[in-house]
Amino acid sequence: MSNKYVVVDLETTGNAPKKGDKIIQFAAVVIEDGKITKEYSSLVNPNQPIPPFIEELTGLTDQMVKTAPFFSEIAEEINDLLEDAYFVAHNVLFDLSFLQEELINAGYIGFYGPVLDTVELARILLPSADSYKLSELSQSIGIIHDRPHQADSDSYATAELLLLLLDKLEKLPKETVKQLFRLSGGLKSDLYTLLEELLQQKETQLEETPPMLEIFRGIAICKQEDSEVTSNNVSELDETFEQLNKEFVLNKGFERYEKREGQLTMMNSVNHALRSSKHALIEAGTGVGKSIAYLLPAVYYGRETQKPIIISTYTTQLQDQLLTNDIPKLNKMLPFQVNAALIKGRGHYISMEKFEHTLKEREDNYDTALTKMQILVWLTETKTGDVDELNLSSGGSLFWNRIKNDLNVFIETKEWKSRDFYSSAKKRANGASVIITNHSLLLSDLTAEKALLPKYQHVVVDEAHHFVKAAGKHLGKRFDYLTIRILLSQIGLLEQNQLLNKLEKLLSKQSNHTVKTIPAFEFSRLMTALTESMDELFKMIGIYAKRHSSVKSHQNRIKVLFEDAGHNKESQYVKANAERFLFSLKDVLHAVNGTLEKAALLKELLAPEEKILLEETAMSVLKLEEIASMTRSLFLRDEEDSVIWIEMDQRAAQNATSVLAEPIETSAHLKERFFAVKESVVLTSATLVVNHSFQYILNQIGLTKEACLLNQIPSPFQYKKQMKLVVPTDLPEINAVPLEDYVASITEHIITISEATKGRMLILFTSYEMLRKTYELIKESGLLEGYALFAQGISGGSRTRLTRNFQRFEKSILFGTSSFWEGVDIPGDDLSCLIIVRLPFTPPDEPIHAAKSEHIRKQGGNSFYEYSLPEAVLRFKQGFGRLIRTEQDRGFILVFDRRIVTTKYGRAFLESVPAIDVQEKNINETVQLIEKWL
């Protein structure tokens, strides 16, 4: 495609040209015949001050643009540059709107040629990218982009990105380009003109399908590997695991192998547990290398006995690490190949049959069209069909619910059966010796009518500190306004082009057959009544939450226990509205089920896309029945063994309201359904032990010391040499002063310590409110203007993105709460100081915590020592583990909460982490220590 593209980037004083914001830098890169032929860049005098935020973001100052030309002076050159070209930008509507305004003000008609948006193009052509921000996209695909937020650097990086995307577009098979062209009419940019040109070009050429692809039913898909996994003969084993020279084997898998006694100890513990049919709890400190430590003995045991071993994790990141990093290492080490397979819940996989039929629909929804285009490109790359590989928008996730793999009721066609991703994943799992899955599927398999996993008796549960939480969620319920609202809108009223409307049209087509259904207007009336009763129910739930919440009025998130003690009128109102909602729901279910039953009689006469419609309706019925069941159990029955609570965001009240329930105790369920029926379960994590004892986790999972092998394996790191732990003496006790005073005190300390450490600091909070107040006070002070500050919930982006941004700057500070206490891995010099603002006790009025504490008290126990303290200690250990990630790391931990040294229970925290001297110092002494030691 030999078009001319002008890739533009602007820096501006703000984001609203109509309100007077101006361009301060213009840059363009010209691409002709697939090559960069020209670069243009100029600062622009905006004739107004540059706001401080923009100065900080771009590095451009008033002084720098003072002598620069006004836009009108360079307008002619820019107008000539754009002639007969595609206008390209990363988020094109922003740059184009500014440029149009300035060109018109300078006396030109503006740009009215074709436009391309590299954000939109990247979303389609790089459907698995973690992020579509220019800096992060550049980094992930190897484009050098050393000065983000400066127009010349941004435009050059965007030009290189465009060339890469155009190259990928040209290499797509003709069938995929055809499908993309059909869907491209409603996009924000003029991609359809480019696709039309490419399609004409491909039509004139004889195109060979690449060997890794096949065209099936008009869709290009990646050929799946043979899903039948063959296991090698056991007789090939020359030696047992006990005879194995572990160090020699490990040396083959690692370039610079260093012997770790803890790793060898853990291997022997896992091996012993599997062979003696015992359960085991193993805490392995940071740096032990626990993945290889359990995989090696598990693989040998599975191979000798021809029994599969399940490896269960909590996070997808660890699953990916096991499959793409650890298993390949094992294959280097061992004289045989390890057959490993990953299996997830059915809904993770695409149904190609459903997707094929959605491609025939006339599309007018932007998100849906874009998601279909993403999936078409993804199908040329994916071998798994797993949605976790895709980066979908919220609208894209809604579309996925229509095409995910489910049990079919009406669809019986077999065309895609041989290429069904879920079936392939199950076949691979059935033939594998190591099956990797997640805690959720592992727990679902225990109660499923039909097995979700191959038969197994041996399992390693990694990230085991999350296992009880996962069990609570699995056994719990979530009654969510937005989910129900979306479901009802998908069914729709008669006048809306949704399921109800389509079903009515389908049945009216079959008028020569006697299909008596409920009148359409009556159906619409029932749906209206159901929607109104749902709105009223959630309105009452919101009123209950606000009246019973202890949260201060300026806080947005509410989390409150829902109790029906018979003496508060709000709960009675909620119950009464729940009954009305349930009656309306039953009426709708009766009507839809009746229609489906009659439509089923015509099944043989229906076209495939009509069967898809019935399938979607049947799935909606199942979801409505689930909602009815939840309504009964949450509001209309006494659930003595469960805790029920409401979560609400006051900024979007009704839309962000949920009612949740979990069992107070999961130990009996785990004991009876899991541990009692499996030969050997090995639970491992870096945080299982509290004050040298496994008793807390044993109580949580329903096991006794006598029934388990217990082993605490320390980290190989030399914490006394690598770390200093300081508790300030000049901070107030956290509970002795108002929050504002405490925030003011810690802010002064953070500023002073940051200057000593040159940033490179992670600050862990236990409440978002304190994080926000501290961040804002530091910003207002202006004392850390040269530092990059990133705050969870303020700076925007996921934990991964914030961490990555933090690592990009030399002087940076990361403020985190909740999820930042674990799973953040920042090795080396990027992190040299960790501040723990407060000991991580759960607030006593947090619903699950309050219910479990009350349950312990009723049984005559001490809820603080049996529950609150152990929970806080394990969380503290997770936070503590963020600092030292390798043997070369050095750093400081400062614990601002003096209770760690002033209270009796404070010892439990210190006794549960690696032995290290605790130093109590004032701020001046702390700074001297930092400057001397770092």
ZAMARGU-4260 file (C-alpha; in steps of 0.2 Angstrom, whole numbers, plus 5000, padded with zeros to 4 digits):
<rodrens>
0) 5000/5000/5000 | 5010/5015/4994 | 4999/5029/5002 | 5006/5044/5010 | 5004/5045/5029
5) 5008/5060/5040 | 5010/5055/5058 | 5006/5069/5069 | 5008/5072/5088 | 5004/5088/5097
10) 5008/5095/5115 | 4995/5107/5121 | 4991/5118/5136 | 4975/5107/5139 | 4963/5096/5131
15) 4949/5108/5125 | 4953/5119/5110 | 4936/5126/5110 | 4939/5133/5127 | 4955/5142/5122
20) 4969/5128/5124 | 4983/5130/5112 | 4997/5120/5104 | 5014/5122/5111 | 5023/5109/5100
25) 5019/5101/5083 | 5028/5087/5076 | 5025/5076/5061 | 5033/5061/5052 | 5030/5058/5034
30) 5029/5040/5027 | 5029/5036/5009 | 5031/5020/5000 | 5033/5011/5017 | 5047/5022/5023
35) 5050/5037/5033 | 5054/5051/5021 | 5053/5067/5031 | 5052/5073/5049 | 5046/5090/5055
40) 5045/5098/5072 | 5042/5115/5079 | 5039/5123/5096 | 5024/5134/5095 | 5021/5150/5105
45) 5003/5148/5113 | 5003/5166/5118 | 4997/5161/5136 | 5006/5153/5151 | 5009/5134/5151
50) 5000/5126/5166 | 5012/5118/5179 | 5005/5101/5176 | 5009/5102/5157 | 5026/5108/5161
55) 5029/5093/5172 | 5022/5081/5160 | 5031/5088/5144 | 5046/5096/5151 | 5041/5112/5140
60) 5042/5128/5149 | 5036/5146/5145 | 5054/5151/5142 | 5056/5138/5129 | 5041/5143/5119
65) 5044/5162/5121 | 5053/5165/5105 | 5045/5151/5095 | 5034/5155/5080 | 5015/5157/5082
70) 5005/5143/5074 | 4999/5155/5060 | 5017/5157/5055 | 5019/5138/5052 | 5001/5135/5046
75) 5005/5135/5028 | 5020/5123/5029 | 5009/5111/5040 | 4994/5112/5027 | 5006/5108/5013
80) 5013/5093/5023 | 4995/5086/5025 | 4990/5087/5007 | 4984/5071/4999 | 4989/5061/5015
85) 4981/5050/5028 | 4981/5060/5044 | 4988/5048/5058 | 4989/5050/5076 | 4988/5040/5092
90) 4971/5045/5098 | 4967/5054/5082 | 4952/5064/5087 | 4962/5074/5100 | 4976/5079/5088
95) 4964/5082/5074 | 4952/5093/5084 | 4966/5104/5089 | 4974/5106/5072 | 4957/5109/5064
100) 4954/5124/5076 | 4972/5131/5073 | 4971/5129/5054 | 4954/5137/5053 | 4960/5151/5064
105) 4975/5154/5053 | 4963/5156/5038 | 4964/5138/5030 | 4949/5126/5027 | 4956/5113/5039
110) 4960/5095/5035 | 4946/5084/5028 | 4956/5069/5021 | 4956/5051/5028 | 4962/5048/5046
115) 4969/5033/5055 | 4970/5031/5073 | 4985/5020/5079 | 4976/5016/5096 | 4961/5009/5086
120) 4972/5000/5074 | 4983/4993/5088 | 4968/4987/5097 | 4963/4977/5081 | 4980/4971/5076
125) 4988/4968/5093 | 4973/4961/5102 | 4984/4953/5116 | 4994/4969/5120 | 4994/4973/5139
130) 4991/4991/5136 | 4988/5003/5121 | 4997/5018/5129 | 5010/5024/5117 | 5025/5022/5129
135) 5020/5005/5135 | 5015/4999/5118 | 5032/5005/5111 | 5041/4996/5125 | 5032/4980/5122
140) 5036/4979/5104 | 5054/4986/5105 | 5052/5003/5098 | 5064/5016/5106 | 5053/5030/5114
145) 5065/5039/5126 | 5055/5055/5128 | 5037/5052/5131 | 5025/5067/5130 | 5037/5077/5119
150) 5029/5078/5101 | 5044/5074/5091 | 5048/5058/5101 | 5029/5053/5101 | 5027/5056/5083
155) 5042/5046/5078 | 5037/5032/5089 | 5019/5032/5082 | 5026/5032/5064 | 5036/5016/5068
160) 5021/5009/5076 | 5011/5012/5061 | 5024/5004/5049 | 5023/4989/5060 | 5004/4988/5060
165) 5003/4991/5042 | 5015/4977/5039 | 5005/4965/5050 | 4989/4970/5041 | 4996/4966/5024
170) 5001/4949/5030 | 4984/4944/5036 | 4975/4931/5025 | 4963/4937/5013 | 4948/4929/5022
175) 4952/4939/5038 | 4954/4956/5028 | 4937/4952/5020 | 4929/4950/5037 | 4938/4966/5044
180) 4932/4976/5029 | 4914/4971/5032 | 4915/4977/5050 | 4925/4993/5048 | 4911/5005/5042
185) 4907/5011/5060 | 4925/5014/5066 | 4931/5031/5072 | 4945/5031/5058 | 4944/5028/5040
190) 4952/5010/5041 | 4939/5004/5028 | 4947/5014/5014 | 4964/5005/5018 | 4956/4988/5020
195) 4946/4991/5003 | 4963/4995/4994 | 4971/4980/5002 | 4957/4968/4998 | 4958/4974/4979
200) 4977/4971/4980 | 4974/4953/4987 | 4960/4949/4975 | 4973/4951/4960 | 4986/4940/4968
205) 4987/4921/4971 | 4988/4920/4990 | 4995/4904/4999 | 4988/4901/5016 | 5003/4901/5028
210) 5007/4883/5035 | 5002/4888/5053 | 4985/4893/5047 | 4969/4885/5040 | 4953/4893/5032
215) 4938/4884/5039 | 4920/4890/5035 | 4927/4907/5029 | 4937/4911/5045 | 4956/4910/5046
220) 4962/4901/5062 | 4978/4895/5069 | 4980/4876/5067 | 4979/4868/5084 | 4992/4856/5090
225) 4987/4838/5091 | 4977/4838/5107 | 4981/4820/5111 | 4996/4820/5123 | 5005/4804/5123
230) 5015/4799/5138 | 5031/4790/5137 | 5034/4773/5144 | 5039/4772/5162 | 5053/4760/5159
235) 5063/4774/5151 | 5066/4780/5169 | 5084/4776/5173 | 5083/4782/5191 | 5070/4786/5204
240) 5068/4803/5212 | 5078/4797/5227 | 5093/4792/5216 | 5092/4808/5206 | 5107/4819/5207
245) 5097/4835/5210 | 5111/4847/5209 | 5117/4840/5192 | 5100/4841/5185 | 5096/4858/5191
250) 5113/4864/5184 | 5106/4859/5166 | 5091/4870/5168 | 5099/4886/5174 | 5114/4896/5166
255) 5121/4901/5183 | 5114/4888/5195 | 5118/4891/5214 | 5114/4878/5226 | 5100/4882/5238
260) 5098/4870/5253 | 5080/4876/5255 | 5075/4871/5237 | 5082/4854/5240 | 5074/4852/5257
265) 5057/4857/5249 | 5059/4844/5235 | 5062/4830/5248 | 5046/4836/5258 | 5035/4836/5242
270) 5042/4819/5237 | 5039/4812/5254 | 5021/4819/5255 | 5016/4812/5238 | 5024/4795/5241
275) 5017/4793/5259 | 4999/4799/5254 | 5000/4813/5266 | 4995/4831/5266 | 5008/4844/5268
280) 5010/4863/5272 | 5026/4871/5266 | 5030/4889/5269 | 5045/4893/5257 | 5053/4910/5260
285) 5057/4922/5245 | 5071/4915/5234 | 5069/4897/5239 | 5063/4893/5221 | 5048/4884/5226
290) 5040/4881/5208 | 5054/4870/5203 | 5055/4863/5221 | 5038/4855/5219 | 5037/4852/5200
295) 5053/4841/5200 | 5047/4828/5213 | 5029/4829/5206 | 5034/4826/5188 | 5044/4811/5194
300) 5030/4804/5205 | 5017/4806/5191 | 5029/4797/5178 | 5033/4783/5190 | 5015/4780/5195
305) 5006/4785/5179 | 4995/4797/5189 | 4992/4815/5184 | 4997/4829/5196 | 4987/4844/5197
310) 4995/4861/5200 | 4983/4874/5206 | 4987/4893/5207 | 4977/4909/5212 | 4984/4920/5198
315) 4985/4919/5179 | 5003/4926/5180 | 5009/4911/5190 | 5000/4899/5178 | 5009/4908/5163
320) 5026/4907/5172 | 5024/4888/5176 | 5019/4885/5158 | 5031/4896/5148 | 5046/4897/5160
325) 5047/4883/5173 | 5041/4868/5162 | 5053/4872/5148 | 5067/4873/5161 | 5062/4855/5167
330) 5062/4849/5149 | 5080/4855/5148 | 5085/4846/5164 | 5076/4829/5162 | 5080/4815/5150
335) 5061/4815/5146 | 5048/4828/5140 | 5036/4834/5153 | 5018/4834/5146 | 5010/4849/5154
340) 4993/4856/5150 | 4983/4871/5156 | 4965/4870/5159 | 4952/4883/5164 | 4934/4885/5166
345) 4923/4882/5150 | 4918/4900/5149 | 4937/4905/5146 | 4936/4898/5129 | 4928/4904/5113
350) 4913/4895/5105 | 4918/4896/5086 | 4900/4891/5081 | 4893/4906/5091 | 4906/4918/5084
355) 4904/4912/5066 | 4885/4916/5068 | 4888/4933/5076 | 4898/4938/5060 | 4883/4937/5050
360) 4874/4950/5060 | 4872/4968/5054 | 4883/4977/5066 | 4879/4995/5072 | 4888/4994/5089
365) 4906/5001/5090 | 4912/4991/5104 | 4905/4975/5097 | 4912/4978/5079 | 4929/4982/5086
370) 4929/4966/5097 | 4924/4955/5082 | 4939/4963/5073 | 4951/4960/5087 | 4945/4942/5088
375) 4947/4939/5070 | 4965/4944/5071 | 4968/4934/5087 | 4961/4918/5079 | 4976/4919/5067
380) 4987/4918/5082 | 4979/4909/5097 | 4982/4890/5100 | 4971/4890/5115 | 4956/4901/5112
385) 4957/4907/5130 | 4950/4925/5133 | 4964/4929/5145 | 4975/4932/5130 | 4964/4946/5124
390) 4963/4964/5130 | 4945/4968/5129 | 4935/4984/5133 | 4920/4983/5145 | 4909/4982/5130
395) 4920/4969/5122 | 4918/4958/5138 | 4899/4959/5136 | 4901/4953/5118 | 4912/4939/5125
400) 4898/4933/5135 | 4888/4930/5120 | 4901/4919/5111 | 4910/4910/5126 | 4909/4891/5127
405) 4894/4885/5136 | 4883/4869/5136 | 4872/4870/5121 | 4853/4867/5122 | 4848/4870/5104
410) 4864/4870/5094 | 4868/4853/5088 | 4878/4856/5072 | 4895/4847/5072 | 4905/4858/5060
415) 4917/4866/5073 | 4918/4850/5085 | 4935/4845/5078 | 4941/4863/5081 | 4933/4866/5098
420) 4946/4875/5109 | 4938/4869/5126 | 4937/4851/5120 | 4955/4852/5114 | 4960/4859/5131
425) 4951/4845/5140 | 4960/4832/5128 | 4977/4839/5132 | 4973/4839/5151 | 4967/4821/5150
430) 4984/4815/5142 | 4995/4826/5153 | 5006/4821/5167 | 5005/4839/5175 | 4989/4849/5174
435) 4989/4867/5178 | 4973/4875/5184 | 4967/4889/5195 | 4959/4888/5213 | 4942/4892/5206
440) 4941/4877/5194 | 4949/4866/5207 | 4935/4870/5219 | 4921/4870/5206 | 4927/4852/5201
445) 4923/4846/5219 | 4904/4850/5218 | 4901/4848/5199 | 4889/4835/5193 | 4901/4831/5178
450) 4919/4831/5182 | 4928/4847/5176 | 4946/4840/5178 | 4953/4823/5174 | 4953/4811/5189
455) 4967/4815/5201 | 4972/4811/5219 | 4988/4822/5220 | 4988/4841/5220 | 5000/4855/5224
460) 4991/4871/5229 | 5003/4886/5226 | 4998/4903/5232 | 4989/4893/5246 | 4987/4908/5257
465) 4973/4913/5245 | 4965/4896/5245 | 4952/4899/5259 | 4948/4916/5251 | 4945/4907/5234
470) 4934/4894/5243 | 4923/4908/5251 | 4921/4916/5235 | 4917/4899/5226 | 4904/4895/5239
475) 4897/4913/5240 | 4885/4923/5230 | 4885/4940/5221 | 4869/4949/5217 | 4874/4964/5207
480) 4863/4978/5200 | 4873/4981/5184 | 4874/4962/5179 | 4855/4960/5181 | 4852/4977/5172
485) 4863/4972/5157 | 4854/4954/5157 | 4837/4962/5157 | 4842/4975/5143 | 4849/4960/5132
490) 4832/4952/5134 | 4824/4969/5130 | 4806/4975/5127 | 4796/4972/5111 | 4801/4989/5103
495) 4819/4986/5106 | 4830/4976/5094 | 4835/4963/5107 | 4831/4945/5111 | 4813/4947/5114
500) 4810/4957/5098 | 4821/4944/5088 | 4811/4929/5096 | 4795/4937/5092 | 4800/4940/5073
505) 4807/4922/5072 | 4790/4914/5079 | 4779/4926/5068 | 4789/4919/5053 | 4783/4902/5057
510) 4765/4907/5056 | 4760/4891/5046 | 4764/4881/5061 | 4753/4882/5077 | 4764/4891/5089
515) 4754/4899/5103 | 4764/4910/5114 | 4760/4924/5126 | 4755/4940/5117 | 4770/4951/5113
520) 4763/4966/5122 | 4760/4956/5138 | 4778/4950/5137 | 4784/4968/5136 | 4772/4973/5151
525) 4780/4959/5161 | 4798/4965/5157 | 4794/4983/5162 | 4787/4977/5178 | 4802/4966/5182
530) 4814/4981/5178 | 4804/4993/5189 | 4804/4980/5204 | 4822/4978/5202 | 4826/4997/5202
535) 4815/4998/5218 | 4824/4984/5226 | 4841/4991/5224 | 4835/5008/5229 | 4829/5001/5246
540) 4846/4991/5247 | 4855/5008/5244 | 4845/5017/5258 | 4849/5002/5270 | 4867/5004/5266
545) 4868/5022/5269 | 4858/5022/5285 | 4868/5008/5293 | 4886/5013/5286 | 4899/5019/5298
550) 4908/5027/5283 | 4911/5046/5284 | 4900/5055/5271 | 4915/5061/5260 | 4920/5043/5257
555) 4913/5035/5241 | 4914/5016/5245 | 4902/5009/5257 | 4903/4991/5264 | 4890/4986/5277
560) 4883/4971/5285 | 4865/4966/5280 | 4856/4960/5295 | 4838/4955/5296 | 4835/4955/5315
565) 4817/4960/5313 | 4819/4976/5322 | 4824/4988/5308 | 4812/4994/5296 | 4825/4996/5282
570) 4828/4977/5281 | 4809/4974/5281 | 4807/4986/5266 | 4821/4977/5257 | 4813/4960/5260
575) 4796/4966/5254 | 4804/4973/5238 | 4814/4957/5236 | 4797/4947/5236 | 4790/4959/5223
580) 4805/4957/5212 | 4804/4938/5214 | 4786/4937/5209 | 4790/4948/5193 | 4805/4937/5189
585) 4794/4921/5191 | 4781/4929/5178 | 4795/4933/5166 | 4803/4915/5168 | 4786/4907/5165
590) 4783/4917/5149 | 4800/4914/5142 | 4801/4896/5146 | 4784/4893/5138 | 4790/4902/5122
595) 4806/4892/5122 | 4797/4875/5124 | 4786/4879/5109 | 4800/4886/5099 | 4809/4869/5102
600) 4796/4860/5093 | 4801/4869/5077 | 4820/4866/5080 | 4822/4855/5065 | 4815/4869/5054
605) 4826/4883/5060 | 4842/4890/5052 | 4858/4889/5062 | 4857/4908/5066 | 4840/4905/5072
610) 4845/4891/5084 | 4859/4903/5090 | 4845/4915/5095 | 4836/4901/5105 | 4853/4897/5113
615) 4856/4914/5119 | 4838/4915/5126 | 4840/4898/5135 | 4857/4905/5142 | 4847/4920/5148
620) 4834/4909/5156 | 4848/4900/5166 | 4855/4916/5172 | 4837/4923/5177 | 4834/4906/5187
625) 4851/4909/5196 | 4845/4927/5200 | 4829/4920/5207 | 4838/4907/5218 | 4850/4921/5225
630) 4835/4932/5229 | 4827/4919/5239 | 4843/4914/5249 | 4850/4932/5251 | 4833/4940/5257
635) 4820/4928/5260 | 4828/4914/5270 | 4838/4913/5286 | 4856/4910/5281 | 4864/4907/5299
640) 4880/4900/5293 | 4883/4914/5280 | 4888/4933/5281 | 4878/4944/5269 | 4884/4962/5266
645) 4881/4976/5254 | 4894/4985/5244 | 4890/5002/5236 | 4900/5016/5227 | 4890/5032/5232
650) 4896/5041/5216 | 4886/5029/5205 | 4874/5023/5219 | 4862/5011/5210 | 4874/5006/5196
655) 4887/5001/5208 | 4877/4992/5221 | 4880/4973/5225 | 4874/4961/5239 | 4886/4947/5243
660) 4886/4932/5253 | 4899/4920/5259 | 4900/4906/5272 | 4907/4911/5289 | 4917/4895/5289
665) 4924/4885/5274 | 4935/4873/5284 | 4922/4859/5285 | 4918/4860/5267 | 4936/4859/5262
670) 4940/4845/5274 | 4925/4834/5269 | 4925/4838/5250 | 4943/4840/5247 | 4956/4834/5260
675) 4946/4819/5265 | 4945/4812/5247 | 4962/4816/5240 | 4977/4806/5244 | 4990/4820/5245
680) 4987/4839/5245 | 5003/4850/5246 | 4999/4868/5250 | 5013/4880/5248 | 5016/4899/5249
685) 5028/4912/5256 | 5016/4916/5269 | 5008/4902/5279 | 5016/4903/5296 | 5012/4915/5310
690) 5024/4917/5325 | 5033/4900/5320 | 5016/4891/5320 | 5005/4883/5306 | 4990/4883/5318
695) 4980/4897/5310 | 4980/4890/5292 | 4977/4873/5299 | 4961/4879/5307 | 4956/4888/5291
700) 4957/4872/5281 | 4950/4860/5294 | 4966/4850/5296 | 4976/4845/5312 | 4995/4845/5314
705) 4994/4826/5316 | 4987/4824/5299 | 5000/4834/5290 | 5018/4836/5286 | 5023/4854/5291
710) 5039/4862/5285 | 5045/4880/5286 | 5059/4883/5274 | 5068/4900/5277 | 5073/4912/5263
715) 5092/4910/5257 | 5094/4929/5258 | 5104/4937/5272 | 5092/4949/5278 | 5103/4956/5292
720) 5116/4961/5279 | 5104/4966/5265 | 5091/4976/5275 | 5088/4988/5289 | 5072/4990/5299
725) 5068/5006/5307 | 5053/5012/5318 | 5053/5031/5320 | 5052/5037/5338 | 5046/5054/5333
730) 5029/5049/5325 | 5013/5049/5336 | 5004/5033/5340 | 4992/5030/5326 | 4976/5029/5337
735) 4981/5043/5348 | 4978/5058/5336 | 4966/5063/5323 | 4969/5056/5305 | 4973/5073/5298
740) 4987/5076/5311 | 4994/5058/5308 | 4994/5061/5289 | 5003/5078/5292 | 5016/5069/5303
745) 5020/5055/5291 | 5020/5067/5276 | 5035/5076/5283 | 5044/5060/5286 | 5040/5053/5269
750) 5047/5069/5261 | 5063/5069/5271 | 5066/5051/5268 | 5063/5052/5250 | 5076/5065/5248
755) 5088/5054/5257 | 5084/5039/5246 | 5082/5049/5230 | 5064/5041/5228 | 5065/5023/5224
760) 5051/5021/5237 | 5036/5010/5239 | 5023/5016/5253 | 5010/5003/5258 | 4994/5010/5266
765) 4979/5000/5274 | 4966/5013/5268 | 4963/5022/5252 | 4958/5038/5262 | 4975/5039/5271
770) 4984/5036/5254 | 4974/5050/5245 | 4976/5062/5259 | 4995/5059/5260 | 4998/5060/5242
775) 4988/5076/5240 | 4997/5084/5255 | 5014/5079/5247 | 5009/5087/5230 | 5002/5103/5239
780) 5019/5105/5248 | 5028/5106/5232 | 5044/5099/5240 | 5045/5084/5229 | 5042/5092/5212
785) 5057/5083/5204 | 5050/5066/5209 | 5037/5056/5199 | 5023/5051/5211 | 5012/5036/5206
790) 4997/5033/5217 | 4984/5018/5216 | 4967/5024/5212 | 4973/5042/5208 | 4987/5040/5194
795) 4976/5028/5184 | 4981/5011/5177 | 4982/4993/5184 | 4995/4988/5197 | 5006/4981/5183
800) 5005/4998/5174 | 5009/5008/5189 | 5024/4997/5194 | 5031/4998/5177 | 5029/5017/5176
805) 5037/5018/5194 | 5052/5009/5187 | 5054/5020/5172 | 5059/5035/5183 | 5075/5037/5193
810) 5067/5047/5207 | 5050/5040/5209 | 5038/5035/5223 | 5024/5023/5222 | 5009/5024/5234
815) 4999/5008/5236 | 4985/4999/5246 | 4977/4982/5246 | 4984/4973/5231 | 5001/4981/5232
820) 5005/4971/5248 | 5009/4956/5237 | 5012/4952/5219 | 5023/4967/5216 | 5041/4962/5211
825) 5053/4976/5209 | 5071/4969/5211 | 5087/4979/5210 | 5090/4997/5213 | 5073/5002/5207
830) 5067/5000/5225 | 5077/5003/5240 | 5065/5009/5253 | 5048/5002/5259 | 5037/5011/5271
835) 5023/5002/5280 | 5012/5016/5286 | 5001/5005/5297 | 5000/4987/5303 | 4988/4979/5291
840) 4973/4975/5303 | 4957/4973/5295 | 4944/4986/5301 | 4933/4978/5314 | 4917/4983/5305
845) 4922/4975/5289 | 4907/4963/5286 | 4916/4946/5284 | 4929/4950/5297 | 4915/4956/5309
850) 4905/4940/5306 | 4920/4928/5308 | 4925/4937/5324 | 4908/4936/5331 | 4907/4917/5327
855) 4924/4914/5336 | 4917/4924/5351 | 4901/4913/5352 | 4912/4898/5352 | 4921/4904/5367
860) 4937/4909/5358 | 4947/4925/5357 | 4944/4933/5340 | 4959/4945/5341 | 4972/4932/5344
865) 4964/4918/5334 | 4959/4928/5319 | 4962/4947/5318 | 4981/4946/5323 | 4985/4931/5312
870) 4977/4939/5297 | 4987/4955/5300 | 5003/4946/5302 | 5001/4936/5286 | 4997/4953/5277
875) 5013/4961/5285 | 5024/4946/5279 | 5017/4949/5261 | 5021/4968/5262 | 5038/4964/5270
880) 5043/4953/5256 | 5041/4967/5243 | 5059/4974/5247 | 5072/4960/5245 | 5069/4950/5229
885) 5086/4944/5225 | 5103/4941/5234 | 5110/4958/5227 | 5095/4969/5234 | 5098/4981/5248
890) 5086/4992/5257 | 5077/5000/5271 | 5060/4996/5279 | 5052/5009/5289 | 5037/5004/5300
895) 5028/5020/5305 | 5016/5011/5316 | 5024/5011/5333 | 5013/4997/5340 | 5025/4985/5332
900) 5037/4989/5347 | 5025/4996/5360 | 5013/4982/5361 | 5014/4964/5367 | 5006/4958/5351
905) 5019/4968/5341 | 5031/4954/5344 | 5020/4942/5333 | 5024/4953/5318 | 5043/4953/5321
910) 5044/4935/5326 | 5035/4930/5309 | 5048/4938/5297 | 5066/4934/5295 | 5077/4938/5310
915) 5083/4956/5309 | 5088/4970/5321 | 5074/4983/5324 | 5081/5001/5326 | 5071/5015/5334
920) 5077/5032/5328 | 5071/5049/5326 | 5070/5057/5308 | 5088/5065/5309 | 5096/5048/5314
925) 5086/5039/5301 | 5092/5050/5287 | 5110/5048/5293 | 5108/5029/5293 | 5101/5030/5276
930) 5115/5041/5269 | 5128/5031/5277 | 5121/5014/5272 | 5113/5015/5255
</rodrens>
